[in-house]
Amino acid sequence: MTRAELARRVYMAHGGITYQAAQVLVEEVIQGMTAGLSETGRLVISGFGTFKVVERKARMGRDMGKGTPVRIPSRKTVVFVPSRKWSGGKNP
């Protein structure tokens, strides 16, 4: 789902706001989530799940075009862990 699709869903679900206001709302929520992850490295949304910043180790990969080994450096990335309410393939 893209930001535009999410904004469209917010707009359709809440008829009292304009599409532009829905776009601003979605952007503010995403910025707030990004700021929370940057500050604490963790974002918990009760009943939905947890976003965590994790460090991926450096590893060896392969250049598919040349077939030569390539070193992939360590990096930080975000992972999502669904809440128990969502686990087991059951919808809330």
N, C-alpha and C positions, 0 to 999 in steps of 0.2 A: 504494500500500500504506500502510495506517495503522500507527501504533505497536502497536495491539492485534493487528493481523494479523501483524506482525513478531514480537511476543511469542508469539503462538500457534504460529508456525513454529519459533521457538527451542524452545519447550516440546515440540512434537511431535518435533523432531529429537534432543533430548537428554532422554530419559525419566527421567534421574536427578534432575531438578530440578522444583519445583512451578511452576505457571503464574504465581503471584505472584513467585517468584524470577526467572522469565523476564522478567516485566514490569520488575522492578528492574534486571536486567541490560541490557535494551534502553534504559532511561532513562539509566543510567550511561554507556553507549556514546555516546548522543546528546549528553549533557552534555559528555563528553570531546571529542567532535568540535567542538561549539560553542565550547568554551574554546580549543581549538587554533586554530580559525579566527579567533577574537577576538584572540588573542595574536600570531599570525604572519601571518595573512591567507592561509594556504595549508595544506592537509591532503592528504597523499599516502598512498594505500592501494595498496601494491604489487600489481600484477596486476588491480586494479579501476579506479583512476583518480585524478584530482586534483580537489579542490574548491578554488576560488580566490575571494577577495573582490575584486570589481572595482567601479570607480566608473563609474556611468552618467551621461552628460552631460545637462545640462538640455536640454529640447526643447519644441517647440510641439505640442500635441495639439488635439483638437476635442471640445467638449461635444456629444455626440450628440443630446441632447434639444433644446438651443437652437441648435445649429449654430455657436456662437461659438468662436473660438480660446481655448485655455487653456494657460498655461505650466506645464509639468511640471518640477519642480525636480530637480536632480541628486541621486543617492542611491547608496548602496552596496548591492550585491546579491551573492549567491553563484552562481557558475557551476560546472558539472561538466564535466570533460574526461575521457572514457574512456581507459584505457590502450590501447596498441597491441594487446594481447591481445584486447580486445573490439571493435576497429574492424573495419570491413568486414562487419558483420552476422553474424559468426561467434561462436558461443558457445564458452566455454573448454573 
